[in-house]
Amino acid sequence: VREEDHFLFARLLRHPNCSLEKLDIGYNAPHTLEALTVLVDCLKNNTTLREMHLSDCLPDDPWSLLLPLICDTTTISATYKSNHSLVYFKCQDYNSNYFKRNKYQNNNVAKILDMNNNTDKKAVATRKVIEEHFAFNFDTKHFEEM
């Protein structure tokens, strides 16, 4: 896949009627930071994507791009409207090392992906807003059964 094809693919994913649940680009993943950024950005408002698989992706820390997708903290509204469906993200690096659930370099990504496992997406959105905007070092375990 040519690099410019990733931009066309991203436009399709941004469409409001996109119902994609699993995105497995494999070794056709973007190989530039710009293309990967566009791809992740177009999925911010996607409410159906549950799994994302990339291989040989950039940057060295893909979690810095993934975090705003699943928990955009720029505003309370953006956090509430973040993707609450994505529960699995895999990115294989050039050395064939996998980053999977419970093996994330960024613990915040793992925490938020685990939150997204809750089927009550309104509760997920509310919890993200509380944790990211109102509760510094606030333990929400006692609210989980609400």
C-alpha positions in Angstrom: 0.0 0.0 0.0 1.4 3.4 -1.0 1.6 6.1 1.7 -1.0 8.3 -0.1 -3.5 5.3 0.1 -3.4 5.6 3.9 -4.9 9.1 3.6 -7.7 7.9 1.4 -8.3 5.0 3.7 -8.4 7.4 6.7 -11.1 9.5 4.9 -13.3 6.4 4.6 -12.8 5.6 8.3 -13.8 9.1 9.3 -17.2 8.7 7.6 -20.1 8.8 10.2 -21.6 5.6 8.8 -18.4 3.6 9.2 -19.3 0.5 11.2 -15.8 -1.1 11.3 -15.2 -3.2 14.4 -11.7 -4.6 13.7 -8.9 -2.9 11.8 -6.0 -5.1 10.9 -3.6 -3.3 8.6 -0.8 -5.8 9.3 2.3 -5.0 7.3 0.4 -2.3 5.3 0.5 0.0 8.3 1.6 3.6 7.8 5.3 4.0 7.9 5.4 7.7 8.5 4.4 9.6 11.6 2.1 11.8 9.5 0.2 8.9 8.0 -0.2 7.2 11.4 -1.4 10.4 13.0 -4.0 10.9 10.3 -5.2 7.3 10.7 -5.5 7.5 14.5 -7.1 11.0 14.3 -9.8 9.9 12.0 -10.9 7.2 14.5 -11.4 9.6 17.4 -15.1 9.8 16.9 -15.6 6.2 15.8 -17.9 4.3 18.2 -17.6 0.8 16.7 -13.9 0.0 16.4 -13.0 -2.6 19.0 -9.6 -3.9 17.8 -6.7 -2.2 16.0 -3.7 -4.2 14.7 -0.7 -2.5 13.1 2.7 -3.8 12.2 6.0 -2.1 11.8 4.4 1.2 12.8 5.8 4.5 13.8 6.6 6.2 16.1 8.8 4.3 18.6 6.1 5.0 21.2 2.7 4.4 19.4 0.9 4.8 22.7 1.4 8.6 22.6 -0.8 8.6 19.5 -3.2 6.0 20.8 -4.0 7.7 24.1 -5.8 10.8 22.6 -7.9 8.4 20.5 -9.3 6.5 23.5 -9.2 9.4 26.0 -8.9 12.9 24.5 -8.3 15.1 27.5 -8.2 18.5 25.7 -11.7 19.3 27.1 -14.4 17.6 29.2 -16.5 17.3 26.1 -13.7 15.7 24.1 -13.1 13.2 26.8 -16.7 12.3 27.0 -16.9 11.9 23.2 -13.6 9.8 23.0 -13.6 6.3 21.6 -15.0 4.1 24.3 -15.2 1.0 22.1 -11.5 0.2 21.4 -10.5 -2.6 23.8 -7.5 -4.1 22.1 -4.5 -2.5 20.3 -1.5 -4.4 19.0 1.5 -2.8 17.3 4.4 -5.0 16.3 7.7 -3.3 16.0 10.6 -4.0 13.6 12.1 -6.4 16.2 8.9 -8.6 16.3 8.1 -7.5 19.8 4.4 -7.4 20.5 2.8 -4.9 22.9 -0.4 -6.5 24.1 -2.9 -6.2 26.9 -1.1 -6.1 30.3 2.2 -5.5 28.6 1.8 -1.8 27.6 4.7 0.5 28.1 2.1 3.2 28.9 0.0 2.1 31.9 -2.5 4.7 31.2 -3.4 3.2 27.8 -3.8 -0.2 29.5 -6.1 1.3 32.1 -8.3 3.0 29.6 -8.5 0.0 27.3 -9.6 -2.0 30.3 -12.3 0.7 31.1 -13.6 0.3 27.6 -14.4 -3.3 28.2 -17.5 -2.1 30.1 -20.6 -2.5 27.9 -22.2 0.6 29.5 -20.4 3.2 27.3 -22.1 6.1 29.1 -20.5 4.9 32.4 -17.2 4.6 30.7 -17.4 8.1 29.3 -18.4 9.5 32.8 -15.6 7.6 34.5 -13.0 8.9 32.1 -14.2 12.5 32.6 -14.1 12.1 36.4 -10.7 10.5 36.4 -9.1 12.8 33.9 -10.6 16.2 34.9 -11.8 16.1 38.5 -10.1 13.4 40.5 -6.3 13.5 40.8 -5.2 10.3 42.4 -8.9 9.4 43.0 -9.7 5.7 43.4 -13.0 4.9 41.6 -13.1 1.3 42.6 -16.1 1.8 44.9 -18.1 3.3 42.0 -17.6 0.4 39.7 -20.7 -1.5 40.8 -22.9 1.6 40.4 
